[in-house]
Amino acid sequence: MDDDPAVAPPPTAAAPRRRRRWPVVTLVAVVVVAGLVAGLVVWLHRPPPPVLRPAGLAAGPATANSITFHWARPATGPLPDKYLILSDGRAAGTVAGTVTSYRKGGLTPASTYNYSVVAVRDGKRSPESDSLGMSTLTPPMSQARLQGRWSVYAKNIGHPHVNTNGTLSWHFIPVCRTGACDVVAHVKDGKRSFKLTLTRAGAVYRGHGVANFGGCGPHGSKIADPAAVKFRMRVKDAIGKGQAWVATSLTGTMTGSYKYVTSATFYCNAASFKATLSGTPA
């Protein structure tokens, strides 16, 4: 009798795969690194702090030709690279970001100027500060220059025969380099002219000379009768022109005296007069 064939044993089931498990420490490290990277990305994209508007503008010392003002540093954040100074909206100068004051020279006396400040950092500008109005000092009349061409009205220029009023043309030279100075006045009365030196003492000018206002005697046969004249004039008003303080009006007196003169047919007695003067630039 044949033996039964051998029965093969049933196949065994495949062994299950083992899941890899990360150590807890490794997972925590990964989370921390990821957080740092995310924070770095956020930091890299954070906008720079704003350029703060300058504030606290206040006037400092002034002279007839200069002004000074200052302002406050930024309350927070970094300093600007520089400050841009504006005068009536136009650039007037710059100072470093560590400086909080500004002086401007070469200005006109008795004049008002408006300034504002803009902070600049990395090419970006802050809003413009409030405007600050400042005035240069008004010099005294004793410093006003008397220069250029003037029209001077003389009232009651006495003559041996008539009293007259008239306008004299004056030309004062030289132009003073600084402040006031003595001047030479070239005076014209119609076709006649004379000149005299005017010495200055404060706001008052004094001078004397000889003026020919017309001859003595009847028309057609007059003889020369020049008058010895003295002037006393005071600068009344002035304005700023450029960097100078320049006279714009004057008042004063002109006194004169005539000598006794005679010809073969007539004579003129000695006489004197006093005229009042008022003048403005021509």
Secondary structure, DSSP 8 states (H G I E B T S, - for coil): -----------------------HHHHHHHHHHHHHHHHHHHHHTS-----------EE----SS-EEEE----SSS---SEEEEEETTEEEEEEETT--EEEE-S--TT-EEEEEEEEEETTEE------EEEE-----GGG-B--EEEEEEEEEEE-SS-EEEEEEEEEEES--SSS---EEEEEEETTEEEEEEEEEETTEEEEEEEE----BSSTTS-B---EEEEEEEEEEEEEEETTEEEEEEEEEEEEEEE--EE-SS-EE--EEEEEEEEEEE-
